[in-house]
Amino acid sequence: MGVPPMVDVVLDPVDGARSLALGRANALAAAAVTERGCLFDASPAAHMEKIAVGPLAASAIDITASVEKNLRSIARAERKEVEDLTIMVLDRPRHGKLMDQIRATGARIRLLSDGDVAGAIMPAFPNSGVDALLGVGGAAEGVLAACALACVGGAIQARVCPQSDAEREAVLAAGHDPSRVLTTLD
């Protein structure tokens, strides 16, 4: 009998726990497995602020910059006008201001009801019609999206994003800095 390898695992219902639990059509689950210590442990953070793009714009994003600056950089990298960009955003009340900022640039918005992993990797595929994902989504989903994007040459930047005072205290107690920018390889 051998010794099992020590690994890190992240798994997630890609198109949302609700879709998977309800048995909706096209609900998917995904997992990433790697050597122990290679995956960012976002716990106890439930959410992350994210920006994800495909290979052409991988070096063009900066989560600390404004939405307008990021969209202009993405457009330049993709040799498009900002008005030709389509940005994925989770359909949540918390994204009202973000959607206003995107609309102010002239870019289009495509809303996701659930599952920002799929939304994060879509920009990596040229015919998806999606140029970037922006907004706050699940922390585990951010880690899984980073794994997928690393495989296809895309990029993600994220920051843990506590949604309550209690979560902020737990995040800080776990040693996470909500201002730290995490990249695809983190």
N, C-alpha and C positions, 0 to 999 in steps of 0.2 A: 504494500500500500504506500503510495507516494504522499508527498506533502503538497497540499493545494497551494497554488500561487496566491500571494497577497495582491489584491487588486482594488482599485477604486471603481465604483459603478455609479452612474447617474441614469435614471430612467424617468420617463415622462409620457403621459398621454399627449402625443404631439398636437392633436387638434382639440385639446381641452379635456379635462377630467369629466366635465358634464357631458360632452358628446360621447365619450367612451362609456361612461356609466349608463347613459340612456340608450346605448346601442345604435346610435345614429349611423347612417351610411357614411362610409369613408373615414370613420374614426380610426386613428392610428396610434400606436404606442411605439416608442423607440428607446433604445438604451445605448450607452457608450461604456466601454470597459477599457481600462488602461492600468499600467503598473501603479502600485500603491504610491500615493503622494503626488500624482500628476494632475489630479482634478482639483479645482478650487472648491473648497467646502464653504458654501454660502450660508449654511445654517448659523444662526437662527433667522437669517433674513429670508423673508418670504418673497420679496420683490427686488427687482433691479431696474434702474434706468438704463436704456440700451439705445445704441445706434448700430445697425448692421448693414453691410453693403457687400456687393460682389467683388470679384478680382480687380476690375478696372478702377474702382474707387477705394480699394483697400488702404491705400496710404493717404487718402484725401480727407478722412474724418477726424474730428476732434470733439469728443463729447463735452468738453468744457467750453466750446465755442457756441455761438448763437445758432439757432435753427437756420436762419438766413445764410450765415457764413457756411455752414455745413452743406446746405443744398446747393449753393453756388460752387463749392469745391467738388461735390459729387457730379454736378452737371458738367463742369470743366473736364473732369477725369473721364467721363463717359462721352465727351464730345456732343453734348446736348445743351439745349436751353433749359433753364430752371422750369419754365412752363411745360416742358415735355416730360418732367419727372413724375413718377407715381410713387407715393410713399405709403407704406403699410402702417396702420395704427390700430391698436386694440380699441374696440368700441366700448370705452369706459368714460364715465363722467369726469374722471381725473384728467382726461386728455383734452378738455375743452380749450384751454389756453394754447396747448401745443397745436391743435388743429387750426386755431385762428392764426398762429404764426406761420404754419405751412401754407395756408390759403393766401396769406398776405404776400408770399413770394410768387404766387401764381402756379405752384405745383399742385398736382392732383392728389387726393387722398383715397385710399382703398381701405375700408374698415374690415377688421377681423372680429368676429363674434367671440372666438376662443382660439387658443393655440398659436402663440407667437413664435414657436420654434419654426413652424412652416413659413411664417411671415419673414423670419430672419434669414432663412436660407434661400428664399425665392429670388432675391437680388443676384445670387450667384449663378443663376441660369438665365442666359440672354433672352430667351423667348417667354419669360414669365410675365413680362409687362410690369414688373416691380423693380424699382431702383434702390430702395432702402426701407428699412424698418426703423421707426422712432417711437419712443415712449417707455412707459413703465409696465413691465410684465413680470412673470414669475422668475425667481432666482434660479431654481433648478433648470428652468427652460433656457435661461441665459447660458448656463454651463453646457447644456446639451447642444444648443445652437453654436456655441464656440467650437465644440468638437466637430460638428458637421462642417462649419465654415473653414476650419483648418484643413479639412480633407479636400475641399474644392477651391481653395485659394481666396475665399472671401475674408471679411474681417468684421469683428464686433468690438465695440468698446462699451463698458458697462460700469456702473457704480451701484453698490448695495443701496437700497432706497427704502428705509423703514417707513411704514405707513401709520405708525402710532408712537406715542411716547414710550409705551411698554416695549414695543419692538425695537425702538432706538436703543433703549437701555440694554436689552438682550444682545443686540448687535455689537454695541460697544464693549460689553462684558466678554463677548466671544473674541475680542481683539480685532474686529473689523473697523476700518475707517471709512465712513460713508463718502468721504471726499476722494478716496483712492480710485484712480482710473484703472480698471482691469481691461486687459486686451485679450485678443483671441488666444494667445499662448499661455495666459495665466490660468 
